[in-house]
Amino acid sequence: MKILILGAGRVGSTVAESLVSEANDITVVDIAANQLALLQDRFDLRTVAGNASHPSVLKRAGAEDTDMVLAVTESDEINLVACKIAASLFNIPTKIARIRASDFLKHPDIFSQKNFCVDYAIYPEQILTEYIEKLIEFPEALQVLDFASGKVSLVAVRALQGRPLVGHQLQTLRKHIPNIDTRVAAIFRKDRPIIPEGSSAIEEGDEVFFIAATQDIRVVMSELRSMDKPVKRVMIGGGGKIGRRLAEALEKEYQVRIIERDGKICELLSQELHYALVLHGDITDEELLEDENVAEMDVFCALTNDDENNIMASLLAKRLGARKVIALINRSVYVDLVQSSGIDIAISPAQVTIGSLLAYVRQGDVAAVHSLRRGAAEALELVAHGDSQSSNIVGRKIEDIKLPKGATIGAIVRGLPPQNKRWLSTGAIEESNNAKDWDKARVIIAHHDTVIESEDHVILFVINKKMIRQIERLFQVSASFL
């Protein structure tokens, strides 16, 4: 596929790295020539220096025969104009825009074919906010990812010595929780993947990924680690877009304190937030954190735009007694470094966001993609089409499907109505869908004798992204069916 990426910032660079490894023809456009030079040194791709919203620049980048444009610059306006030009002048089939301003969310008609011709809109701040909300809701988890519109969850936890399943084989899981069906999708031990089998034993410190119906995940988690008391108090460092959104989302259910060093932003936050306590100060100020009782906080979130401040504030909050600390870190090299420090969870915004973009880039009917373990692994939700004659998946037992080694089918959701992928990035359901139809959908945890039916949503865990193309081909139907 020929893909044009507009913007060589963190998101654009991360997307380029992911897609170039999958044998796509990638061209990156950015006004910063030095950033493009760094990308070209690292990856096999083409770069063009210039303004991404200028027709002449897009033409030089090969827009005339491009399959998809990903407009992910820092400017919403450039992204919107670029999509309009891509449609009007170059007839590019698929246009995806990264949008940051929440005001655009209130007016979705802006993206229509009559206006800016954006096929899919991605809202990074909203995606990040929802991601952090899940981590606060389930403080024992390292990751909590939703599939099939929230019916199924993939959860990562660190196994704790003394819990029922730790030190025992996976085949004993059913004995511990006989009334709940779940499946361990993968185990990572000292960063080395272990393909789970019935005889596999979980050891203390293992990072365990399991899949279950969303309402069952707390019970399954209790088999692997002690359940913390529910979160009540949250302190947020940074009142920018993400910090403000998170405070708005949490303030009705939790006791929220938000610290911001810019006095003018504090004034705005005080006007916009109704229940949260707004504090003017520096999140790395030890005296301020002590005065504001950081030791009593269940979760401390460092969400400023400064990686170093987020790291230092998180380490300081942890030392002062905060139960769980979460740091937003843009530079991927920092994320790898702090994972073994006192910081409980380091979040890479680009890695969290990239899944929403990849859902539209993947071949076949892909409903959702989540990047795992800092981009090394992926979880996908694909829709099976066809019949036993035209498909390699439909009508077959899972044990008969030739999955690449390291790929695991974790669950199937049967009976979901068709979805409008444009709105999946915002978590909304297409208005024409009847809510009762969603309630009828059934979660089936995958076992060796489970048979996949047409239109099933199949959730897979892939320990290595290099397998993605094989899986996409596996889900493709024959030309005769089409």
Number of C-alpha atoms within 10 A of each C-alpha: 15 16 23 26 26 30 27 26 17 19 24 23 20 17 22 24 18 18 18 16 12 15 12 15 16 21 23 25 27 22 16 15 15 12 16 22 14 12 19 15 9 9 13 17 17 16 23 21 18 18 18 26 21 13 17 12 17 23 14 14 24 15 24 14 14 21 16 20 25 24 30 28 24 18 14 17 13 20 26 26 21 28 25 23 19 27 19 12 13 17 16 20 13 20 26 25 29 23 23 19 14 13 9 14 15 8 9 11 14 15 20 12 12 10 12 22 24 27 18 22 25 23 19 23 21 20 20 21 20 18 19 20 16 16 18 23 13 21 23 24 22 18 21 22 21 20 24 22 16 12 17 26 23 26 25 26 21 20 23 21 16 13 16 16 24 20 17 15 16 19 14 15 20 13 9 13 13 9 9 15 17 22 22 22 27 24 25 20 15 9 10 11 16 16 16 20 13 11 11 15 16 23 20 16 15 22 22 24 21 21 30 25 22 18 11 16 20 15 13 21 23 17 19 25 21 15 15 12 10 12 18 15 18 26 28 24 28 26 27 17 17 22 22 23 18 24 27 18 15 19 18 12 11 16 17 22 21 26 24 23 16 14 12 11 17 21 14 13 22 15 10 12 16 12 17 21 16 22 21 17 18 18 27 20 12 15 11 16 20 14 9 15 15 25 18 16 23 21 25 26 25 31 28 24 16 13 18 15 20 24 26 17 27 30 21 21 30 22 13 16 16 21 19 22 27 25 28 25 25 19 14 17 9 15 20 14 10 17 13 11 12 16 20 20 22 27 21 21 20 24 22 19 25 21 23 24 23 20 22 22 17 20 17 19 18 21 24 26 24 24 22 20 14 16 20 13 19 21 25 25 25 26 22 24 23 21 19 15 13 16 19 21 27 23 16 17 16 19 12 13 15 13 16 13 11 16 23 22 22 24 29 25 24 19 17 19 15 13 17 15 20 18 17 19 20 17 13 13 18 16 10 9 14 11 12 8 11 17 11 12 16 16 20 18 20 24 15 11 11 17 17 23 21 17 19 21 27 26 27 23 25 24 27 16 17 14 18 20 13 12 20 15 12 18 22 19 21 13 7 8 11 8
